[in-house]
Amino acid sequence: MTFSIVAFDPVRGDWGVAVASKFPAVGAVVPWARAGVGAIATQSFANVDYGPHGLDLMAGGMSALEALDALVTADHGRAQRQAGAVDAQGRAATFTGDECVAWAGGTTGEGFACQGNILVGPEVVDAMAAAYAGTDGDLVDRLMAALEAGDAAGGDRRGRQSAAVLVVREHGGYAGRGDRYIDLRVDDHPEAVRELRRVFTVFDQEFLIRDDAPVEPTETLIRELQGCLIATGHYRGEPTGTLDDATKVAIEDFAARFNLENKVNWNTGELYESVVREIREVAAAQEPTG
């Protein structure tokens, strides 16, 4: 009822899972990951214990294959289970029980495993593997490309309903706490993978710092922003063009109000384009139109 990919990016230290299914809220069941440890997808009459238990086994030193073997061996319902795992070193493994509904199977490659059941055929996992291997960028870009390729190849032969992507990174969570760098779900939608792409694009632009260009806080720009922040009610005083404490606080307050607090970092002296753009747009909306 599901197709998924688990993968590891050794360059950025990311582990992740992407999944889609004709099943509501698949993101609440299939994907499991822990920074520094690995990632697991558990599906096909899913045994959700595979997630936390498998991660514990890999945290204790087992490889992905060893952990998956241990989980399957201890499971009396293993004939109906399907799972994929990748460990801290990027070693990947996949398992498909003999009683999973056809078409069911999986494949592994360098740092990833793809698997699925109740699919239109093996071309789904083949397309996912090829897309993942052939896509550049961050782990999330490659996971999304694989998911979209599997969907385009036919995916779940019963149709579409939900999709999810989970990426973990050490200190990658909100405000540097926790490891949930990306955790997005579409629980019920007729074009779930397409909708997941839309949701991710919004999240990427408004929260992640990947393609958002830093801008130099020049005197001209700061003077403009101070004027804008007077209009929005976040700054009091005359525009000076100086990035002083009062201006920093005003920018921080504005960013927090519009969910852009992740885009202000005075430790590096960088101010991101999305914050500047939002300040301008909100200020413009405050001005009388005549």
CORSUL-V599316 format. One record per backbone hydrogen bond with DSSP energy under -1.0 kcal/mol. CO is the residue of the C=O (numbers start at 1). NH is the residue of the N-H. Records with the same first field share a line. If there is no record, write none. Layout:
CO->NH, NH
This chain:
1->22
2->117
3->20
4->115
5->18
6->113
7->16
9->13, 14
14->9
15->168
16->7
17->166
18->5
19->164
20->3
21->23, 161, 162
25->28
26->29, 30
30->42
32->40
34->37, 38
38->34
39->86
40->32
41->84
43->82
47->50
48->51
49->53
50->54
51->55
52->56
53->57
54->58
55->59
56->60
57->62
58->61
63->67
64->68
65->69
66->70
67->71
68->72
69->73
70->74
72->75
75->78
77->80
78->81
79->99
81->97
82->43
83->95
84->41
85->93
86->39
87->90
91->87
93->85
95->83
97->100
101->118
103->119
105->116
107->114
109->112
111->8
112->109
113->6
114->107
115->4
116->105
118->157
121->124
122->126
123->127
124->128
125->129
126->130
127->131
128->132
129->133
130->134
132->135
138->142
139->143
140->144
141->145
142->146
143->147
144->148
145->149
146->150
147->151
148->152
149->153
150->155
151->154
155->120
156->159
161->189
162->21
163->186
164->19
165->184
166->17
167->181, 182
168->15
169->172
173->176
174->177
178->173
179->169, 181
182->167
184->165
186->163
187->25
191->195
192->196
193->197
194->198
195->199
196->200
197->201
198->202
199->203
200->204
201->205
202->206
203->207, 208
213->273
216->218
218->222
219->223
220->224
221->225
222->226
223->227
224->228
225->229
226->230
227->231
228->232
229->234, 235
242->244
244->248
245->249
246->250
247->251
248->252
249->253
250->254
251->255
252->256
253->257
254->258
255->260
256->259
260->263
261->264
263->272
265->270
270->265
271->215
272->275, 276
273->277
274->278
275->279
276->280
277->281
278->282
279->283
280->284
281->285
